[in-house]
């Protein structure tokens, strides 16, 4: 009976969305094309470059080099395999959802297992540093210094979360084995496969972005929320929309900075779905990831507030 009710409810929701396309087709098509433009001009170039670089670095055994330099530190602090240092390092520079692709490659190559992947997902939720400093700091908050403060809080809290979750799946730490790397493949073969896989994953991400943008547009048209409630809803669902609204809001700089820190650390449900889509062939614990994001958002917001009080 519950399945029938769920199916009926989902069908009614789909019919509702279809009618919205007929009634408000012009506005929704504008949202559709603006989502594609945002993906193509801001997200896809970064994903494309870092996905391919990751595949090339994996092929030439760069994770092994990183594990020899930083592996023992990560092993003791976070109770993770030594090669996790490479995953965290590249996630810091590329930003989400690229961290999911890096973890996916490590799973496919049997460098880590699913338990390690769950722990790494809790502490590799790094937003792209350029996005934080220039898009959020300069364009949204009109203060690059605040962008650096949010960046520091955001990155530091990832490691705090990693330490807090260090004892999850701790029985796995005693079963770690040294990774036997396969010989490197020809450069052109790796490049070709990487381009094909990157385009496939990027298109899946685009589909999720379009869906959430259309969903938010329809919700905004009907709920007619108070400005702050509208800002909060949009930021929690899709951070780009949240920052677009925050840019035009009249709240104080401190509140705007704290909200920005929380939005970035939580990531938005759209980012959560993008990461779930990339890692869909593995059994990963989304609830653990969600709890980590809420903790991340709370601590990073608090750190941002403390640093702002000290600096301003």
C-alpha positions as CSV (number, residue, x, y, z in Angstrom):
1,X,0.0,0.0,0.0
2,X,2.8,2.4,0.9
3,X,4.5,1.7,-2.5
4,X,1.3,2.6,-4.3
5,X,0.9,5.8,-2.3
6,X,4.5,6.8,-3.0
7,X,4.1,6.1,-6.7
8,X,0.9,8.1,-6.8
9,X,2.6,11.0,-4.9
10,X,5.6,11.0,-7.2
11,X,3.4,10.8,-10.3
12,X,1.4,13.9,-9.1
13,X,4.6,15.8,-8.5
14,X,5.8,15.0,-12.0
15,X,2.5,16.0,-13.5
16,X,2.7,19.3,-11.5
17,X,6.1,20.0,-12.9
18,X,4.9,19.2,-16.5
19,X,2.0,21.7,-16.1
20,X,4.5,24.3,-14.9
21,X,6.5,23.9,-18.1
22,X,3.3,24.6,-20.1
23,X,2.3,27.6,-18.0
24,X,5.7,29.2,-17.3
25,X,7.7,27.8,-20.2
26,X,9.5,31.1,-21.0
27,X,10.8,31.6,-17.5
28,X,11.8,28.0,-17.1
29,X,13.5,27.8,-20.4
30,X,15.5,30.9,-19.3
31,X,16.5,29.1,-16.2
32,X,17.4,26.0,-18.2
33,X,19.8,27.9,-20.5
34,X,21.3,30.0,-17.6
35,X,22.1,26.7,-15.8
36,X,23.8,25.4,-18.9
37,X,25.8,28.6,-19.2
38,X,26.8,28.5,-15.5
39,X,27.9,24.9,-15.9
40,X,29.8,25.5,-19.1
41,X,31.6,28.7,-18.1
42,X,32.3,28.1,-14.4
43,X,32.1,24.4,-13.4
44,X,33.0,22.3,-16.5
45,X,36.4,23.9,-17.2
46,X,37.6,23.2,-13.7
47,X,36.2,19.7,-13.6
48,X,37.5,18.8,-17.0
49,X,41.1,19.9,-16.2
50,X,41.3,18.4,-12.7
51,X,39.6,15.1,-13.7
52,X,42.1,14.5,-16.5
53,X,45.1,15.6,-14.3
54,X,43.9,13.2,-11.7
55,X,43.8,10.3,-14.1
56,X,47.3,11.1,-15.4
57,X,48.7,11.4,-11.9
58,X,47.2,8.1,-11.0
59,X,48.7,6.5,-14.1
60,X,52.2,7.7,-13.2
61,X,51.9,6.6,-9.6
62,X,51.8,10.0,-8.0
63,X,49.6,8.7,-5.1
64,X,52.5,6.4,-4.1
65,X,54.9,9.4,-3.9
66,X,52.4,11.4,-1.8
67,X,51.8,8.4,0.5
68,X,55.6,8.1,1.2
69,X,55.8,11.8,2.1
70,X,52.6,12.4,4.1
71,X,51.1,8.9,4.5
72,X,52.3,8.3,8.1
73,X,50.8,11.6,9.3
74,X,47.4,10.8,7.7
75,X,47.5,7.3,9.0
76,X,48.1,8.4,12.6
77,X,45.8,11.5,12.7
78,X,42.8,10.2,10.7
79,X,43.4,6.4,10.7
80,X,43.2,6.2,6.9
81,X,45.4,4.4,4.4
82,X,48.6,6.3,3.5
83,X,47.5,6.9,0.0
84,X,44.6,9.0,1.4
85,X,47.0,11.9,1.6
86,X,46.9,12.2,-2.2
87,X,43.1,12.1,-2.3
88,X,42.9,14.9,0.3
89,X,45.6,17.0,-1.3
90,X,44.0,16.9,-4.8
91,X,40.5,17.5,-3.3
92,X,41.8,20.7,-1.7
93,X,43.0,22.1,-5.0
94,X,40.1,20.9,-7.2
95,X,37.0,21.3,-5.0
96,X,33.8,19.4,-4.9
97,X,32.4,17.4,-6.7
98,X,35.8,16.5,-8.1
99,X,36.6,14.9,-4.7
100,X,34.0,12.2,-5.5
101,X,35.7,11.4,-8.9
102,X,39.1,11.2,-7.1
103,X,37.6,8.8,-4.6
104,X,35.9,6.8,-7.4
105,X,39.2,6.3,-9.1
106,X,40.9,5.2,-5.9
107,X,38.0,2.7,-5.4
108,X,38.2,1.4,-9.0
109,X,42.0,0.9,-8.6
110,X,41.5,-0.8,-5.2
111,X,43.7,1.8,-3.5
112,X,41.0,2.2,-0.9
113,X,37.9,0.3,0.1
114,X,34.3,1.5,0.7
115,X,34.9,2.1,4.4
116,X,37.9,4.3,3.6
117,X,35.8,6.1,1.0
118,X,33.1,6.9,3.5
119,X,35.6,8.4,5.9
120,X,37.3,10.4,3.1
121,X,34.0,11.8,2.0
122,X,33.5,13.3,5.4
123,X,36.8,15.3,5.2
124,X,37.3,16.1,1.5
125,X,34.4,18.5,1.1
126,X,36.6,21.3,-0.1
127,X,35.2,24.1,-2.2
128,X,37.4,25.4,-5.0
129,X,39.7,28.0,-3.4
130,X,39.3,30.5,-6.3
131,X,35.6,30.2,-6.0
132,X,35.7,31.1,-2.3
133,X,38.2,34.0,-2.6
134,X,37.0,35.7,-5.8
135,X,33.3,34.6,-6.3
136,X,32.3,34.6,-2.7
137,X,34.8,37.1,-1.2
138,X,35.1,39.7,-3.9
139,X,31.9,39.4,-5.9
140,X,29.3,38.5,-3.2
141,X,30.8,39.9,0.0
142,X,32.8,42.7,-1.7
143,X,35.8,42.0,0.5
144,X,38.6,39.6,-0.5
145,X,39.9,39.5,3.0
146,X,36.7,38.0,4.2
147,X,37.1,35.4,1.4
148,X,40.4,34.4,2.8
149,X,38.9,34.1,6.3
150,X,36.1,31.8,5.0
151,X,38.7,29.8,3.1
152,X,40.8,29.2,6.2
153,X,37.7,28.3,8.3
154,X,36.4,26.0,5.5
155,X,39.6,24.1,5.0
156,X,40.6,23.8,8.6
157,X,37.2,22.4,9.6
158,X,37.5,19.6,7.0
159,X,40.5,18.3,9.0
160,X,38.6,18.8,12.3
161,X,35.8,16.7,10.9
162,X,38.3,14.1,9.7
163,X,39.7,13.9,13.2
164,X,36.3,13.7,14.8
165,X,35.3,10.8,12.5
166,X,38.7,9.0,12.8
167,X,37.4,6.1,14.8
168,X,34.6,5.2,12.4
169,X,35.3,1.8,10.8
170,X,38.5,1.7,13.0
171,X,38.6,-2.1,12.7
172,X,39.7,-1.6,9.1
173,X,42.9,0.2,10.0
174,X,44.7,-3.0,10.9
175,X,43.9,-4.6,7.6
176,X,45.6,-2.1,5.3
177,X,47.9,-3.5,2.7
178,X,50.5,-1.9,0.6
179,X,49.2,-1.1,-2.9
180,X,50.7,-2.9,-5.8
181,X,50.7,-0.5,-8.7
182,X,50.2,-1.7,-12.2
183,X,52.6,-0.5,-14.9
184,X,51.8,2.8,-16.5
185,X,49.6,2.8,-19.6
186,X,50.6,4.8,-22.7
187,X,49.8,8.5,-22.3
188,X,47.5,8.7,-25.3
189,X,45.3,5.8,-24.0
190,X,45.0,7.3,-20.6
191,X,44.1,10.7,-22.0
192,X,41.5,9.3,-24.4
193,X,39.8,7.2,-21.6
194,X,39.9,10.1,-19.2
195,X,38.3,12.5,-21.7
196,X,35.4,10.0,-22.3
197,X,34.8,9.4,-18.6
198,X,35.1,13.1,-17.7
199,X,32.5,14.1,-20.3
200,X,30.1,11.4,-19.1
201,X,30.4,12.4,-15.4
202,X,30.2,16.1,-16.3
203,X,27.0,15.6,-18.2
204,X,25.4,13.8,-15.3
205,X,26.4,16.7,-13.1
206,X,24.8,19.1,-15.6
207,X,21.6,17.2,-15.5
208,X,21.4,17.5,-11.7
209,X,22.2,21.2,-11.8
210,X,19.4,21.8,-14.3
211,X,16.9,19.8,-12.3
212,X,17.6,21.7,-9.1
213,X,17.6,25.1,-10.8
214,X,14.2,24.4,-12.3
215,X,12.9,23.0,-9.1
216,X,14.0,26.0,-7.1
217,X,12.5,28.4,-9.7
218,X,9.1,26.7,-9.5
219,X,9.3,26.6,-5.7
220,X,10.2,30.3,-5.5
221,X,7.2,31.2,-7.8
222,X,4.7,29.5,-5.5
223,X,6.0,29.8,-1.9
224,X,6.6,33.6,-2.0
225,X,8.9,33.3,1.0
226,X,10.3,36.1,3.2
227,X,13.6,37.3,1.7
228,X,15.7,35.6,4.4
229,X,13.8,32.3,4.2
230,X,14.1,32.4,0.5
231,X,17.9,33.0,0.8
232,X,18.2,30.1,3.3
233,X,16.2,27.7,1.1
234,X,18.1,28.5,-2.1
235,X,21.5,28.2,-0.4
236,X,20.7,24.8,1.2
237,X,19.4,23.4,-2.1
238,X,21.9,24.9,-4.6
239,X,24.7,27.2,-3.4
240,X,25.1,29.1,-6.6
241,X,21.5,30.3,-6.4
242,X,22.0,31.0,-2.7
243,X,25.0,33.3,-3.4
244,X,23.2,35.1,-6.2
245,X,20.4,36.0,-3.7
246,X,22.9,36.8,-1.0
247,X,24.8,39.2,-3.3
248,X,21.7,41.4,-3.5
249,X,20.5,41.0,0.1
250,X,20.7,43.8,2.7
251,X,22.0,41.7,5.7
252,X,25.1,42.8,7.6
253,X,28.6,41.7,6.3
254,X,29.1,39.5,9.4
255,X,25.9,37.6,8.9
256,X,26.6,37.3,5.2
257,X,30.0,35.9,5.9
258,X,28.7,33.4,8.4
259,X,25.9,32.3,6.0
260,X,28.5,31.9,3.2
261,X,30.7,29.8,5.3
262,X,27.7,27.5,6.2
263,X,26.5,27.2,2.6
264,X,30.0,26.3,1.3
265,X,30.6,23.7,4.1
266,X,27.1,22.1,3.7
267,X,27.4,22.2,0.0
268,X,23.8,22.2,-0.9
269,X,21.6,19.2,-1.8
270,X,22.5,19.6,-5.4
271,X,26.2,18.9,-4.6
272,X,25.2,16.0,-2.4
273,X,23.3,14.5,-5.4
274,X,26.2,15.1,-7.8
275,X,28.6,13.3,-5.4
276,X,26.1,10.4,-5.0
277,X,25.7,10.2,-8.7
278,X,29.4,9.9,-9.3
279,X,29.8,7.2,-6.7
280,X,26.6,5.4,-7.4
281,X,28.1,2.1,-8.2
282,X,29.5,1.8,-4.6
283,X,27.6,1.3,-1.3
284,X,28.4,4.5,0.5
285,X,26.8,5.9,3.6
286,X,25.0,9.2,2.7
287,X,23.7,9.8,6.2
288,X,27.3,9.8,7.5
289,X,28.2,12.3,4.8
290,X,25.2,14.5,5.7
291,X,26.0,14.5,9.4
292,X,29.6,15.5,8.5
293,X,28.3,18.4,6.4
294,X,26.1,19.7,9.2
295,X,29.0,19.5,11.6
296,X,31.3,21.1,9.0
297,X,28.8,23.9,8.5
298,X,28.4,24.6,12.2
299,X,32.1,24.6,13.1
300,X,33.3,26.6,10.0
301,X,30.6,29.2,10.6
302,X,31.7,29.6,14.3
303,X,35.4,29.8,13.2
304,X,34.5,32.4,10.7
305,X,32.7,34.5,13.3
306,X,35.6,34.2,15.8
307,X,38.2,35.3,13.2
308,X,36.0,38.1,12.0
309,X,35.7,39.5,15.5
310,X,39.4,39.3,16.0
311,X,40.2,41.0,12.6
312,X,37.5,43.6,12.4
